[in-house]
């Protein structure tokens, strides 16, 4: 396979590289860029562990080819260090015991941020529906849902 050149912005920094067309964005970010906060779980787009933002929308990086991100704005969990909504969510996740092993947490936080910004009036059932694409084997989701509810309530 011939390599292809791709250029994108990752966490505010322009990145250019030659990649094989079959290289998934998660692998590109982890292996080439050293951004290991994006976790790989199922590698089929089912578990949500690899969720990050592409052009402001949550996406599964394990089923997104790096070459399809030409010109895109990609934001991994590392790119949210200074984000005020993400800071609120991190604090709420801690307060509500929404963390256990932490493997799903980066993808869960990206999805939670999207819920907070897109659905300010979301109730528990809507939050659970929105989280249905992010699997957690440890928490039972109660703390995660409460953490999102806490942030939504504080922003009203």
Phi and psi in degrees as GROMACS dihedral restraints (atoms count N, CA, C in turn):
[ dihedral_restraints ]
;  ai    aj    ak    al  type     phi  dphi    fc
    3     4     5     6     1   -79.1    20    10
    4     5     6     7     1   139.5    20    10
    6     7     8     9     1   -75.7    20    10
    7     8     9    10     1   155.4    20    10
    9    10    11    12     1  -125.5    20    10
   10    11    12    13     1   146.8    20    10
   12    13    14    15     1   -87.4    20    10
   13    14    15    16     1   135.0    20    10
   15    16    17    18     1  -132.9    20    10
   16    17    18    19     1   141.7    20    10
   18    19    20    21     1  -129.8    20    10
   19    20    21    22     1   132.2    20    10
   21    22    23    24     1  -150.8    20    10
   22    23    24    25     1   169.1    20    10
   24    25    26    27     1  -106.8    20    10
   25    26    27    28     1   123.1    20    10
   27    28    29    30     1  -117.2    20    10
   28    29    30    31     1   116.9    20    10
   30    31    32    33     1    51.8    20    10
   31    32    33    34     1    40.1    20    10
   33    34    35    36     1    86.8    20    10
   34    35    36    37     1    -1.0    20    10
   36    37    38    39     1  -116.3    20    10
   37    38    39    40     1   133.4    20    10
   39    40    41    42     1   -71.4    20    10
   40    41    42    43     1   133.4    20    10
   42    43    44    45     1  -127.4    20    10
   43    44    45    46     1   131.1    20    10
   45    46    47    48     1  -127.8    20    10
   46    47    48    49     1   137.8    20    10
   48    49    50    51     1  -159.5    20    10
   49    50    51    52     1   161.6    20    10
   51    52    53    54     1  -100.2    20    10
   52    53    54    55     1   127.8    20    10
   54    55    56    57     1  -135.1    20    10
   55    56    57    58     1   155.2    20    10
   57    58    59    60     1   -72.1    20    10
   58    59    60    61     1   143.5    20    10
   60    61    62    63     1   -56.6    20    10
   61    62    63    64     1   -25.8    20    10
   63    64    65    66     1   -85.3    20    10
   64    65    66    67     1    -1.4    20    10
   66    67    68    69     1   -71.8    20    10
   67    68    69    70     1   123.6    20    10
   69    70    71    72     1   -78.5    20    10
   70    71    72    73     1   151.2    20    10
   72    73    74    75     1   -58.3    20    10
   73    74    75    76     1   -40.5    20    10
   75    76    77    78     1   -58.8    20    10
   76    77    78    79     1   -45.6    20    10
   78    79    80    81     1   -65.2    20    10
   79    80    81    82     1   -41.9    20    10
   81    82    83    84     1   -58.3    20    10
   82    83    84    85     1   -47.5    20    10
   84    85    86    87     1   -67.8    20    10
   85    86    87    88     1   -42.3    20    10
   87    88    89    90     1   -72.3    20    10
   88    89    90    91     1   -47.7    20    10
   90    91    92    93     1   -84.1    20    10
   91    92    93    94     1   -42.3    20    10
   93    94    95    96     1   -89.0    20    10
   94    95    96    97     1   -39.7    20    10
   96    97    98    99     1   -96.9    20    10
   97    98    99   100     1    -9.3    20    10
   99   100   101   102     1    70.4    20    10
  100   101   102   103     1    20.9    20    10
  102   103   104   105     1   -94.6    20    10
  103   104   105   106     1    85.5    20    10
  105   106   107   108     1   -88.4    20    10
  106   107   108   109     1     5.2    20    10
  108   109   110   111     1   -69.5    20    10
  109   110   111   112     1   -22.8    20    10
  111   112   113   114     1   -80.7    20    10
  112   113   114   115     1   110.3    20    10
  114   115   116   117     1   -92.0    20    10
  115   116   117   118     1   151.2    20    10
  117   118   119   120     1  -109.5    20    10
  118   119   120   121     1   127.0    20    10
  120   121   122   123     1  -113.9    20    10
  121   122   123   124     1   -86.8    20    10
  123   124   125   126     1   -82.5    20    10
  124   125   126   127     1   -25.3    20    10
  126   127   128   129     1    59.3    20    10
  127   128   129   130     1    26.3    20    10
  129   130   131   132     1  -130.1    20    10
  130   131   132   133     1     8.0    20    10
  132   133   134   135     1    77.9    20    10
  133   134   135   136     1    15.4    20    10
  135   136   137   138     1   -97.0    20    10
  136   137   138   139     1   -40.1    20    10
  138   139   140   141     1   -85.6    20    10
  139   140   141   142     1   -24.7    20    10
  141   142   143   144     1    83.7    20    10
  142   143   144   145     1    -1.2    20    10
  144   145   146   147     1   -61.4    20    10
  145   146   147   148     1   -26.9    20    10
  147   148   149   150     1   -95.9    20    10
  148   149   150   151     1    11.9    20    10
  150   151   152   153     1   -64.0    20    10
  151   152   153   154     1   132.5    20    10
  153   154   155   156     1  -145.0    20    10
  154   155   156   157     1  -176.7    20    10
  156   157   158   159     1  -103.9    20    10
  157   158   159   160     1   134.0    20    10
  159   160   161   162     1  -124.0    20    10
  160   161   162   163     1   119.1    20    10
  162   163   164   165     1    50.1    20    10
  163   164   165   166     1    41.5    20    10
  165   166   167   168     1    85.0    20    10
  166   167   168   169     1    -0.8    20    10
  168   169   170   171     1  -117.8    20    10
  169   170   171   172     1   140.9    20    10
  171   172   173   174     1   -64.5    20    10
  172   173   174   175     1   135.4    20    10
  174   175   176   177     1  -142.4    20    10
  175   176   177   178     1   157.0    20    10
  177   178   179   180     1   -89.4    20    10
  178   179   180   181     1   116.1    20    10
  180   181   182   183     1   -80.0    20    10
  181   182   183   184     1   -13.8    20    10
  183   184   185   186     1   -78.3    20    10
  184   185   186   187     1   -17.9    20    10
  186   187   188   189     1  -117.8    20    10
  187   188   189   190     1    11.6    20    10
  189   190   191   192     1  -106.4    20    10
  190   191   192   193     1   124.5    20    10
  192   193   194   195     1   -76.4    20    10
  193   194   195   196     1   139.6    20    10
  195   196   197   198     1   -58.0    20    10
  196   197   198   199     1   -38.9    20    10
  198   199   200   201     1   -66.1    20    10
  199   200   201   202     1   -21.9    20    10
  201   202   203   204     1   -76.6    20    10
  202   203   204   205     1    -6.2    20    10
  204   205   206   207     1   -97.7    20    10
  205   206   207   208     1    15.7    20    10
  207   208   209   210     1   -51.4    20    10
  208   209   210   211     1   121.4    20    10
  210   211   212   213     1    77.9    20    10
  211   212   213   214     1     0.9    20    10
  213   214   215   216     1   -80.6    20    10
  214   215   216   217     1   159.8    20    10
  216   217   218   219     1  -100.0    20    10
  217   218   219   220     1   111.7    20    10
  219   220   221   222     1  -108.7    20    10
  220   221   222   223     1   133.7    20    10
  222   223   224   225     1  -130.1    20    10
  223   224   225   226     1   115.6    20    10
  225   226   227   228     1   -92.5    20    10
  226   227   228   229     1   175.1    20    10
  228   229   230   231     1   -56.0    20    10
  229   230   231   232     1   -33.1    20    10
  231   232   233   234     1   -65.2    20    10
  232   233   234   235     1   -26.1    20    10
  234   235   236   237     1   -78.7    20    10
  235   236   237   238     1    -2.4    20    10
  237   238   239   240     1  -102.4    20    10
  238   239   240   241     1    13.8    20    10
  240   241   242   243     1   -55.5    20    10
  241   242   243   244     1   -37.5    20    10
  243   244   245   246     1  -104.0    20    10
  244   245   246   247     1     9.3    20    10
  246   247   248   249     1   -80.2    20    10
  247   248   249   250     1   122.1    20    10
  249   250   251   252     1   -64.9    20    10
  250   251   252   253     1   -36.2    20    10
  252   253   254   255     1   -66.7    20    10
  253   254   255   256     1   -42.4    20    10
  255   256   257   258     1   -65.6    20    10
  256   257   258   259     1   -35.1    20    10
  258   259   260   261     1   -63.7    20    10
  259   260   261   262     1   -43.4    20    10
  261   262   263   264     1   -59.8    20    10
  262   263   264   265     1   -42.9    20    10
  264   265   266   267     1   -65.9    20    10
  265   266   267   268     1   -43.0    20    10
  267   268   269   270     1   -59.3    20    10
  268   269   270   271     1   -43.9    20    10
  270   271   272   273     1   -64.4    20    10
  271   272   273   274     1   -42.6    20    10
  273   274   275   276     1   -67.2    20    10
  274   275   276   277     1   -39.1    20    10
  276   277   278   279     1   -60.9    20    10
  277   278   279   280     1   -39.6    20    10
  279   280   281   282     1   -68.0    20    10
  280   281   282   283     1   -48.0    20    10
  282   283   284   285     1   -62.8    20    10
  283   284   285   286     1   -35.1    20    10
  285   286   287   288     1   -95.9    20    10
  286   287   288   289     1     9.2    20    10
  288   289   290   291     1    54.8    20    10
  289   290   291   292     1    45.7    20    10
  291   292   293   294     1   -88.6    20    10
  292   293   294   295     1     7.7    20    10
  294   295   296   297     1  -120.3    20    10
  295   296   297   298     1   138.9    20    10
  297   298   299   300     1  -132.4    20    10
  298   299   300   301     1   -91.6    20    10
  300   301   302   303     1   -73.9    20    10
  301   302   303   304     1   -27.5    20    10
  303   304   305   306     1    88.8    20    10
  304   305   306   307     1    -3.4    20    10
  306   307   308   309     1   -65.3    20    10
  307   308   309   310     1   -40.5    20    10
  309   310   311   312     1   -81.5    20    10
  310   311   312   313     1   -13.1    20    10
  312   313   314   315     1   -56.7    20    10
  313   314   315   316     1   -46.1    20    10
  315   316   317   318     1   -58.0    20    10
  316   317   318   319     1   -47.9    20    10
  318   319   320   321     1   -66.3    20    10
  319   320   321   322     1   -37.4    20    10
  321   322   323   324     1   -65.1    20    10
  322   323   324   325     1   -41.9    20    10
  324   325   326   327     1   -65.1    20    10
  325   326   327   328     1   -40.8    20    10
  327   328   329   330     1   -63.0    20    10
  328   329   330   331     1   -42.5    20    10
  330   331   332   333     1   -66.9    20    10
  331   332   333   334     1   -41.9    20    10
  333   334   335   336     1   -61.2    20    10
  334   335   336   337     1   -41.0    20    10
  336   337   338   339     1   -61.6    20    10
  337   338   339   340     1   -42.0    20    10
  339   340   341   342     1   -61.4    20    10
  340   341   342   343     1   -42.4    20    10
  342   343   344   345     1   -61.2    20    10
  343   344   345   346     1   -47.5    20    10
  345   346   347   348     1   -60.5    20    10
  346   347   348   349     1   -43.0    20    10
  348   349   350   351     1   -79.2    20    10
  349   350   351   352     1   -33.0    20    10
  351   352   353   354     1   -92.5    20    10
  352   353   354   355     1   -28.5    20    10
  354   355   356   357     1  -130.2    20    10
  355   356   357   358     1    68.3    20    10
  357   358   359   360     1   -62.6    20    10
  358   359   360   361     1   -18.3    20    10
  360   361   362   363     1  -107.0    20    10
  361   362   363   364     1    18.0    20    10
  363   364   365   366     1   -62.4    20    10
  364   365   366   367     1   134.9    20    10
  366   367   368   369     1   -95.7    20    10
  367   368   369   370     1  -179.4    20    10
  369   370   371   372     1   -57.6    20    10
  370   371   372   373     1   -43.4    20    10
  372   373   374   375     1   -66.5    20    10
  373   374   375   376     1   -36.6    20    10
  375   376   377   378     1   -69.5    20    10
  376   377   378   379     1   -39.7    20    10
  378   379   380   381     1   -60.1    20    10
  379   380   381   382     1   -46.5    20    10
  381   382   383   384     1   -61.8    20    10
  382   383   384   385     1   -40.3    20    10
  384   385   386   387     1   -61.8    20    10
  385   386   387   388     1   -45.8    20    10
  387   388   389   390     1   -65.2    20    10
  388   389   390   391     1   -31.2    20    10
  390   391   392   393     1   -83.0    20    10
  391   392   393   394     1    -4.1    20    10
  393   394   395   396     1   -62.3    20    10
  394   395   396   397     1   -17.7    20    10
  396   397   398   399     1   -91.7    20    10
  397   398   399   400     1     4.3    20    10
  399   400   401   402     1  -122.5    20    10
  400   401   402   403     1   112.7    20    10
  402   403   404   405     1   -92.5    20    10
  403   404   405   406     1   139.4    20    10
  405   406   407   408     1  -130.4    20    10
  406   407   408   409     1   125.6    20    10
  408   409   410   411     1   -92.6    20    10
  409   410   411   412     1    -6.0    20    10
  411   412   413   414     1  -109.1    20    10
  412   413   414   415     1   -44.5    20    10
  414   415   416   417     1   -88.5    20    10
  415   416   417   418     1   -23.7    20    10
  417   418   419   420     1    77.8    20    10
  418   419   420   421     1     4.2    20    10
  420   421   422   423     1    73.9    20    10
  421   422   423   424     1   -14.6    20    10
  423   424   425   426     1   -57.9    20    10
  424   425   426   427     1   -50.9    20    10
  426   427   428   429     1   -64.9    20    10
  427   428   429   430     1   -36.1    20    10
  429   430   431   432     1   -64.7    20    10
  430   431   432   433     1   -46.6    20    10
  432   433   434   435     1   -63.0    20    10
  433   434   435   436     1   -44.5    20    10
  435   436   437   438     1   -62.1    20    10
  436   437   438   439     1   -38.0    20    10
  438   439   440   441     1   -63.0    20    10
  439   440   441   442     1   -44.4    20    10
  441   442   443   444     1   -65.5    20    10
  442   443   444   445     1   -41.8    20    10
  444   445   446   447     1   -60.9    20    10
  445   446   447   448     1   -38.6    20    10
  447   448   449   450     1   -61.4    20    10
  448   449   450   451     1   -45.5    20    10
  450   451   452   453     1   -67.9    20    10
  451   452   453   454     1   -42.2    20    10
  453   454   455   456     1   -60.1    20    10
  454   455   456   457     1   -44.4    20    10
  456   457   458   459     1   -63.7    20    10
  457   458   459   460     1   -39.2    20    10
  459   460   461   462     1   -69.7    20    10
  460   461   462   463     1   -21.8    20    10
  462   463   464   465     1   -93.3    20    10
  463   464   465   466     1    -7.3    20    10
